[in-house]
Amino acid sequence: MNTASQYIRTAPRRKVLAQGLRDGIPIGLGYFAVSFSLGIAARNAGLTAWQGFLTSLLINASAGEYVGFTIISLGGTYLEMAIMTFIANARYLLMSCALSQKFHPGTKLIHRLAVGYYVTDELFGIAIARDGFLDPYYSYGAILVASPAWALGTMFGVIMGNMLPLRVVSALSVALYGMFIAIIIPPSRKNRVVAAFVLISFVCSFGVKFLPFLASLSGGTVTILLTVVISTAAALLFPVKTGGNESAKEDESHDA
């Protein structure tokens, strides 16, 4: 078996990068459409097209950006913006922790930080669904498509979003749900346990709206709670069995 450093050096980076670019195209198209409405919020907050573009390029978080633009429009303080943005984006901490377990032990810290910085719901979904160790260059490929598309969509939303009818802008957001469906259907078809817990998550996400305490929490906080509870239950009831042979196979497949 090769060492960790040999693994990093011999990995087929160009091929993996191309796979990421391919899988990032539908995400980028969806982001471009969805971020139009974000651009409208940026314009209403007084931001220019360039400012909206740069904000989306550096932040990569729809909920966090909406919160930030809302606080700007209301004349809030930097502290309020920092706290609210942290709450809205706290779920990405869980996603980053999950992705950290997908990396080969020899993956450099700079790659871990770069992938973690660009974690979004959809990019996390395609990365966590890959078999074996996660090559950071796969995420880089998807990011190269998705991140600029998100920023460009915001920019065009600032420029011409208010020219479009409200129904058209709302219809563009449907693309986001299509991306989620495309991410969860393949693993659900392969594994009945995954399918069952996906269904459970849907039911719970709908049901919390009718519970007095949970209904008052933000969407990001509810997502974190449900993720922790459901994933913990799945891990305890249906643990994934791993062994030395499987790890060896994964190393061999990446060294090929």
N, C-alpha and C positions, 0 to 999 in steps of 0.2 A: 504494500500500500504506500502511495506517495505521501510525502509530508504535506503539511498545510501550505507552506510556501510554494511547493511544487504544484499544488492544486490551483492556486491563484494564478501562477504563471502559465499553466498549460490549458486553462479554461478557454473554450472557443468564443472569445469575446464578440467578434464580429457577427457570428451566427446568433448569439444570444441577444445582442443589441438589435439585430434585424427582427427577431421575434417580438421584442418589446415595442419596436416601432409599429409593427403590424397590429399588435393587440391594443396599442394606444390610439390608433386611428379612430375607431368608433367612440372611444371615450372623448377624444378631442372634439369630434363633431358634436357630441352631446354637450360638452362643456361650452362650446362656442354658442350653441343655441340657448342654453340655460342662463349663461352669464349676461345675456341681453338685459334681463330684468334687474340684475345686479348693477349694470351700467346706469339704468334709470335711477336707482337709489343713490348712486354716486353723484349723478347730475343734480338730483334734488338736494344733496348735501353741499353742493357748491363746488364739486371737484371738476377739473378739466378732463378732457379725453386722455391726455398724457398721464395725469395723476391717477386716473382710474386704471389705465393700463399697467402702470408701475405698481400700484397697490395689489392688483390681482396677480401680477407676475411674482411678487415677493411673498405674498401671504398664502395663496392657494387654499383658501378656506371660505366657502360661501357663507356659512352661518357667522363666522367671525367677522367677515367683511360687512355683512348686513348690520351686525351690531355696531361696528365701528362707524359706518356711515350714518346710522341712526343717531348715535351719540354726537357726532359732528353736527348734524342738522339741528339737534336740540341744544347745542352749546355746552355739552358736558365737559368734564375735566379729563386729563390724561389718566388719572388714577381710576376713574370710573370706566374708561375705555379698556384699560389693562385688565381690570377685574372681570368685566363682562366678556371680554374676548377670551380670557382664560377659561371661564365657565363654558362658553359656547364650543370651545375647541378641545376641551379636556378629554374627549373620547379618543383623540389621536394619541394620547399617552398609552392607552391600552393597545391600540393598533401597532404602535412602535415597539412595545414590549413583545407582542406576538411575532412581529417580523424579526426581532432580534434572535428569536429561537430558530428561525429559518435559515440564517446565515451559516456558512461553514465556519468552524472555529478559527480558521486562519484569515478570515475576512478582516481587512484593515479598518481601524476606527473611522477614518475619513469617509469610507464607503458607507458605513453604518449611519454616520451622521447625515450624509447627503441624502440617502434614501429616507431616513426618518424625517428630514426637513420637508420633503415633498410628499409626505403621506396624505392621501385623501381617501375617501370611502371607496371609490372605484379602483384607484391604483392599488390600494390595500387588497381589494377583492381578487384582482387578477394575480397579484404577487403571492398571496397566501395559498391560492389554489394550485400553484405549480408543484409538481412532484419533486421530491428530493430537496437539496439545498437551493436557496435562492441566490442566484448570481446577481450582484448589484447592477450589472450592465443590462439586464433585462428591464429593471426598473428605470434605468437611465433612458432606454429607448422609448418606453411609454411616456416618461416625463417630457422628453424632447418634443412630443406631439401634443400631449394634453395641456401642459402648462402654458405654452404660447397661445393655444386656442382659447383657453380660459381668459387670458389677458386681452386678447384681441376682441373676444366677444364683449367683454366689459367696456372696452374702448368704443366699439361701435354702438353699444347700448347708450353710452353717454352722448354720442354724436347724433344718432337717429332713433334711439329707442322711443322717445316721446312722439315720434311721427307715426309709429305703428299702433293699431288699435289694441286695447287692453286684452281682448280675447286672443289676439295673435300672440302676444307676449306670453300669456298664460299657457297657450298651446305648446309653445316651444319648450316649456318646462317638462312636458310629458316625456321628452327624450331621456331625462334623468332616470325615470322609473324604468324605461326600457333597458338602460344600461345595467341597472341592478338585477333585473330579471335575467339578462344575458349572463351575468356573473354567477348567480346562484343556481340556475337550472342544471348546468352540466354536472356539478358535484352532487346535486340532489338526485339526479337520475342514476348515478353510480352507487350511491349509498343511501339505503333506506333510513338509517339513523339520522343522517344529515338532513334528508327530506323532512323527517318528522320534526326535528328541532327548528328547521326553517319555518314550518307551518306553526309551530308553537310560538315562535318569535313574532310572527304576524298577528296571531291572536292576542298575545300579551301586549303588543304595541297598540292595538286597537282598544283593548280592555282598560288600559291604564287611564284613558281619557275619562272614564266613569268612576274612578276611585278618587275620593276627596283629596287626600294628601298628594298622591302622585300627579293628579291632574294640574296641580298648582306649580309643579316643577317645570323647568325649561326642557325643551326637547333634547338638548345635549345631555343633561343630567339623567333624564329617563333612559336614554340610549345606553349610558354607562352602566346604570343599575341593571337593566335587562341583560346587557352583555355579560356582566360579571355573574349574575344569577344563573342564566341559561347555560353559559359555557361551563360554569362550575358543575352544574347538574349533569351536563353531557359528559364531562371528563370523569366524574365519579361513577355514573351509571354505565357508561360505555367507553372505558379507557382504551386508548390505541396501544396495541402491543408492538413493541419494537425490540429488536435484538441485534446482536453483533453482525449477523449475516446481512441484515437489511442495510445497516450502516455501510458495510463493505461494498455492497452493490451500488449504493448511492455514490460512494467515492469513485468506484470504477466507471460508472456512467459519466461522471463529470471529467474524469481524466481522459476519456476516450477522445 
